[in-house]
């Protein structure tokens, strides 16, 4: 069976940065949850006796966002950055059908 799939996608994105221009290194971390979309295709093959194998490829896109918008107090030099977030996912599996 050949199939296509698509829908919504969500990702938690952690970004961190160390600033070492001062005598005391400064760390900064931000966390962001992004929503986006995904589309993909796959193939499933029935082996018999309730077993099947499958392979699937997905492309997920979470758009562009700005990170490091609020640097820690007293940390100069941490500038906002534009980030494009997308992911390519390939997965394989084996299934068993109970009834």
FENUR-V626022 format. One record per pair of residues at least 4 apart in sequence whose ideal C-beta (glycine too) atoms are under 6 Angstrom apart, sorted by the first residue. I is the first residue (numbers start at 1). J is the second residue. Records with the same first field share a line. If there is no record, write none. Layout:
I=J / J
//
This chain:
1=44
2=43
3=42
4=41
5=40
6=39
9=36 / 38 / 60
10=35
11=34 / 62
12=33
13=32 / 34
14=31
15=30 / 67
16=29
17=28
18=25 / 27
19=26 / 75 / 77 / 78
20=25
21=77
26=75
28=71 / 72 / 78
30=67
34=62
36=61 / 62 / 63
37=61
38=58 / 60
39=59
40=57 / 58
42=54 / 56
43=55
44=52 / 54
45=53
46=52
47=51 / 52
50=96 / 97
51=96
52=95
53=94
54=93
55=92
56=91
57=90
58=89
59=88
60=87
61=86
62=85
64=82 / 84
65=83
66=80 / 82
67=81 / 83
68=78 / 80 / 81
69=80
71=75 / 78
//
